[in-house]
């Protein structure tokens, strides 16, 4: 906490070869109306001019600290930032994104007002200069919605259209106590999945702000979000989804664990179709194996009220007869799951 009584907010920015977007990101943080900031630029072994830009920013603003480290990936950079952070709250911003100048003030005020350990805001996704806003109408933008851990898990797992809570750590403000000793696994992609799931299970209450304060840069050609990596899916992502269910169960959310099993089944179905389409036989067989091993729990999850009749029929056919389901999809040209 600062001398003025306000709580300090640590802003952690992992940086790797984003020289074109980095200054925009840093400026958006420096221009925050909430001034009590601890800004950590974690240079993860960049090979472009990003390290120079970080050092220059630190000379211009005493709130900025630069950490230069060997390349270890975004998880390693975020973990280092958490270790070095001095704030009562923690915010993560990706170095190719930017934030509205009132974001941290609004989120910190909401955390204090409701004594909430997590605040989530709306975001605007930039796709090749086209903005997609998840804060629906001007009348809703000032809306604050208080949620329990159970509600947050449901919004997240069901991918609710009105209260969108992704597992990405950007667009969120965490109390330092909620983060505690949690760290990101040192993997590429889906590294936020377990971290955020643990956060959702352990939070005391969450405030959702409808207004889109966060600008998420999603380049269709270069973003990892759009690259298919079958090996990663089989070796990392599917086991992580299983571990996610275990975390939810261990925290006593039995109903949400059933929902997570249903979502897991849908992901397996999607992966299977993708691998079959791309003639990745080995990976498709792995997915079949996971579907068979988890068949009982997936089928049990289909009894939930959250399951549509069409989804229930698809899932039953898929977990018992994957090849037949694939032929059915080909015949009817239906790829939405």
Secondary structure, DSSP 4 states (H G I P E B T S, - for coil): --TTSPPPEEEEEEESS-HHHHHHHHHHHHT-S---EEEEEEEES-SSSHHHHHHHHHHH-TTEEEEEE----HHHHHHHHHHH---SEEEE--TT-EE-TTHHHHHHHHHHHHT-SEEEEEEEEEETTEEEESS--GGGTT-EEEE-HHHHHHHHHHT-SSS---S-SBTEEEEHHHHTT----S-SSSTTHHHHHHHHHH-S-EEEEEEEEEEEE--TTT-GGG---HHHIIIIIHHHHHHHHHHHHHTT-HHHHHHHHHHHHHHHHHHHHHHHHTT-HHHHHHHHHHHHHTHHHHHHHTTSTT--HHHHHHHHHHHH-HHHHHHHHHHHT----
